Amino acid sequence: MARAEHPDRPVRVGPYGAFARAGRRILIRMATTPLLPDSRTEPDGSAVVRVLSYNIRSMYDDTDALARVITACAPDLVLVQEAPRFFRWRKKLARLARASGLVTLSGGATAAGPAILCSLRATVERTEDLLLPRTPGLHRRGFATAVVRFGGVRLGVLSCHLSLARDERYAQGGMLLDRLAGMGVDHAVAGGDVNERPDGRTFRRLGNSLTDCWAAEPWGGEYTSTPAEPHQRIDALFATRGVEVLGCGVPLDQPGVTEADLRAATDHLPVLAALRVPAA
């Protein structure tokens, strides 16, 4: 534990660059994290694609704050978990996309919660929503999937929210890998709420077959739960081999992303990655 100028008054550094001293919360200036690369197409035909994964808790919280966070991250793709699933769910998801400068690509109630938003930079080749086998007594799960193009780059995309039940979650991890393998693309990105820490067997199963983007090139913050007290990484982005990870993490120092908005938007923190995808 660090100490202030008064040795009897402890200082504890917090997850948002703040510390408490003598019962007061005081903001301090921390080293600025370098920004992730902007979206672009490289001279060799490869593309830098910005991908955001975000559990939005059915938009029960501050949707203006949620839209501000997404907009500030400037993503090409947003892999959503817990999208609205009930009354007027399509309108709610479309409203969030519009407020964030994006469009709805796939998912929502038809995928039992996962969804994909995208910028107009993406050319959509196809989409498919998949419902996974249901275990009696447990919430049904699904995948929102798509194949998109960025110039000459072709990319498979999958958004997921895995089960809270250990055995079902492990089986769903295998289904995720099978689905990526069957998408007919050389490169893909998958992301979502894994509901498990990196030392769990499902997380390790995914990491053994795919690249765990944060582990490959950590950037920003690590922990995604909870915004009020980040202490665990249960949300992640994974990429297939051949996709170069330029940086991945919670966008704590991203311009336009504020602590207040991160706390107000939902009960998870987002994961942002910049990926360089080879040309097809």
C-alpha positions in Angstrom: 0.0 0.0 0.0 1.4 3.4 -1.0 1.7 6.2 1.6 0.8 9.9 1.4 3.0 12.7 2.9 1.5 11.7 6.3 2.6 8.2 7.0 -0.4 7.5 9.2 -2.8 8.2 6.3 -2.9 5.4 3.8 -3.4 6.0 0.1 -5.0 3.2 -2.0 -4.9 3.5 -5.8 -8.2 2.6 -7.4 -9.2 1.2 -10.8 -10.0 4.6 -12.3 -6.8 6.4 -11.2 -8.3 7.6 -7.9 -7.3 7.1 -4.3 -8.9 7.6 -0.9 -7.1 9.5 1.8 -8.4 10.4 5.2 -11.9 9.4 4.1 -11.9 11.5 1.0 -11.8 10.3 -2.7 -9.2 12.4 -4.6 -8.5 12.1 -8.3 -4.9 11.9 -9.4 -3.3 12.2 -12.9 -2.0 8.9 -14.2 0.3 8.1 -17.2 -1.8 8.3 -20.4 -2.2 5.0 -22.2 -1.3 5.3 -25.9 -4.3 5.2 -28.1 -5.2 2.2 -30.2 -4.7 2.7 -34.0 -7.6 4.2 -36.0 -9.6 2.0 -38.4 -7.9 2.0 -41.8 -7.0 -0.1 -44.9 -3.3 -0.7 -45.3 -1.3 -0.4 -48.6 -0.9 -4.2 -48.6 -4.7 -4.7 -48.5 -4.9 -5.7 -44.8 -7.3 -3.8 -42.6 -7.1 -2.4 -39.1 -10.5 -3.1 -37.5 -11.7 -1.8 -34.1 -13.9 -4.3 -32.2 -15.8 -3.6 -29.0 -17.4 -6.3 -26.8 -20.0 -5.0 -24.3 -22.6 -6.5 -22.0 -25.3 -3.8 -21.9 -27.7 -5.4 -19.4 -30.7 -5.1 -21.6 -30.3 -1.3 -21.7 -31.8 -1.1 -18.1 -29.3 1.6 -17.1 -28.3 5.0 -18.5 -28.6 4.5 -22.3 -27.2 8.0 -23.0 -24.0 7.1 -21.1 -23.9 3.8 -22.9 -24.1 5.5 -26.3 -21.4 7.9 -25.3 -19.0 5.1 -24.3 -19.6 3.2 -27.6 -19.3 6.4 -29.7 -16.0 7.4 -28.0 -14.5 4.0 -28.7 -15.1 4.5 -32.5 -15.7 0.8 -33.2 -16.2 -0.9 -36.6 -18.0 -3.8 -34.9 -19.7 -4.0 -31.5 -20.3 -7.5 -30.1 -23.2 -7.0 -27.7 -24.4 -9.2 -24.9 -27.7 -8.9 -23.1 -29.4 -6.9 -25.8 -33.1 -6.2 -25.3 -35.1 -9.4 -25.9 -38.7 -8.5 -25.1 -41.3 -5.7 -25.9 -40.1 -3.6 -28.9 -36.6 -5.0 -28.6 -35.7 -4.2 -32.2 -36.6 -0.6 -31.7 -34.5 -0.3 -28.6 -31.4 -1.9 -30.2 -31.8 0.2 -33.3 -32.1 3.4 -31.1 -28.8 2.5 -29.4 -27.1 1.8 -32.7 -28.3 5.1 -34.2 -27.2 7.1 -31.1 -23.8 5.5 -31.4 -23.4 6.2 -35.1 -23.9 2.5 -36.0 -26.4 0.1 -37.5 -27.9 -3.1 -36.3 -26.3 -6.1 -38.0 -27.8 -9.2 -36.3 -28.9 -10.8 -33.1 -31.1 -9.6 -30.2 -34.0 -11.7 -29.1 -33.5 -14.1 -32.1 -30.1 -15.0 -30.6 -31.3 -15.0 -27.0 -29.4 -11.8 -26.2 -26.1 -11.5 -28.2 -26.2 -9.0 -31.0 -23.8 -7.3 -33.5 -23.7 -3.6 -34.4 -21.4 -2.3 -37.2 -20.3 0.9 -38.8 -21.1 1.8 -42.4 -17.4 0.9 -43.2 -18.4 -2.8 -43.1 -19.9 -4.5 -46.1 -22.2 -7.3 -44.9 -22.0 -10.6 -46.7 -24.3 -12.6 -44.5 -25.7 -13.0 -41.0 -27.1 -15.8 -39.0 -28.5 -16.1 -35.4 -28.2 -19.4 -33.7 -30.0 -20.7 -30.6 -28.1 -23.3 -28.6 -29.5 -26.4 -27.0 -31.5 -25.5 -23.9 -30.9 -27.0 -20.5 -34.2 -27.2 -18.5 -34.2 -24.6 -15.7 -31.4 -22.5 -17.3 -31.6 -19.4 -19.5 -31.3 -20.2 -23.2 -28.2 -19.1 -25.0 -27.3 -18.3 -28.5 -24.8 -16.8 -31.0 -25.1 -13.8 -33.2 -22.9 -14.3 -36.2 -22.0 -12.5 -39.4 -19.4 -12.4 -42.2 -18.4 -8.9 -43.2 -15.9 -7.3 -45.5 -13.6 -4.3 -45.0 -12.2 -3.6 -48.4 -10.4 -6.8 -49.5 -10.6 -8.3 -46.0 -13.2 -10.9 -45.1 -13.9 -11.4 -41.4 -16.2 -13.8 -39.5 -17.8 -12.3 -36.4 -19.5 -14.0 -33.4 -21.0 -12.5 -30.3 -21.7 -14.8 -27.3 -22.9 -14.9 -23.7 -21.9 -18.2 -22.2 -23.8 -20.1 -19.5 -23.5 -19.6 -15.7 -23.5 -23.4 -15.4 -20.0 -24.9 -15.6 -20.7 -27.9 -17.7 -23.1 -26.2 -20.1 -20.6 -23.3 -20.4 -17.8 -25.8 -21.4 -20.1 -27.4 -24.0 -21.0 -24.0 -25.4 -17.3 -23.1 -25.7 -16.9 -26.1 -28.0 -19.9 -25.1 -30.0 -18.4 -21.6 -30.4 -15.2 -23.1 -31.8 -17.2 -25.4 -34.1 -19.2 -22.5 -35.4 -16.1 -20.4 -36.2 -14.6 -23.3 -38.0 -17.7 -23.7 -40.1 -18.1 -20.1 -41.2 -16.0 -20.5 -44.3 -13.6 -17.7 -43.5 -9.8 -17.6 -42.9 -10.1 -15.0 -40.2 -12.6 -14.4 -37.4 -13.2 -12.6 -34.2 -15.4 -13.8 -31.3 -16.2 -12.0 -28.1 -18.5 -11.7 -25.3 -19.3 -12.5 -21.6 -17.6 -15.8 -20.9 -18.9 -15.9 -17.3 -15.6 -17.3 -16.3 -12.1 -16.0 -15.4 -9.1 -16.9 -17.6 -8.1 -19.8 -15.4 -11.4 -21.5 -15.9 -11.6 -24.5 -18.2 -13.9 -23.0 -20.8 -11.8 -19.8 -21.0 -8.7 -21.9 -21.4 -10.4 -24.1 -24.0 -11.1 -21.0 -26.1 -7.6 -19.6 -25.5 -5.9 -22.8 -26.6 -7.6 -22.7 -30.0 -7.8 -18.9 -30.5 -5.8 -15.9 -29.5 -6.9 -14.2 -26.3 -6.6 -10.6 -27.4 -5.9 -9.1 -24.0 -3.3 -11.7 -23.1 -1.6 -11.2 -26.5 -1.3 -7.4 -26.4 -2.7 -5.9 -23.2 -3.8 -2.3 -23.4 -5.9 -0.2 -21.0 -7.5 -2.0 -18.1 -7.8 -5.7 -17.6 -10.8 -6.3 -15.3 -14.3 -6.0 -16.7 -16.5 -6.7 -13.7 -17.8 -4.7 -12.0 -17.6 -1.1 -13.0 -17.9 0.0 -9.4 -15.1 -2.3 -8.3 -13.3 -4.0 -11.2 -11.7 -7.2 -9.8 -12.1 -9.9 -12.5 -11.8 -10.4 -16.3 -14.9 -12.4 -17.4 -15.4 -10.6 -20.8 -13.0 -11.1 -23.6 -12.2 -10.9 -27.3 -10.7 -13.8 -29.2 -9.2 -13.9 -32.7 -8.3 -16.7 -35.0 -4.7 -17.4 -35.9 -3.2 -14.9 -38.4 -5.1 -11.9 -37.0 -2.6 -9.5 -35.4 -3.7 -8.0 -32.1 -2.5 -4.4 -31.9 -3.9 -3.8 -28.5 -6.9 -4.9 -26.3 -8.4 -4.0 -23.0 -10.9 -1.8 -21.1 -10.8 1.7 -22.6 -10.2 3.6 -19.4 -8.1 6.3 -21.0 -9.9 6.5 -24.3 -10.8 10.2 -25.0 -14.5 10.7 -24.4 -14.8 7.7 -22.1 -15.4 8.9 -18.6 -15.6 7.0 -15.3 -19.0 8.4 -14.7 -20.3 7.0 -18.0 -18.7 3.6 -17.5 -20.3 3.3 -14.1 -23.7 4.5 -15.3 -24.0 2.6 -18.6 -24.2 -1.0 -17.4 -22.9 -3.5 -14.9 -19.9 -4.6 -17.1 -16.9 -2.7 -18.5 -16.3 -2.9 -22.3 -13.4 -4.5 -24.0 -11.9 -2.7 -27.0 -9.4 -4.2 -29.5 -7.6 -3.0 -32.6 -6.9 -5.9 -35.0 -5.0 -6.1 -38.2 -6.7 -8.6 -40.5 -4.8 -9.9 -43.6 -6.3 -9.4 -47.0 -8.3 -12.4 -48.4 
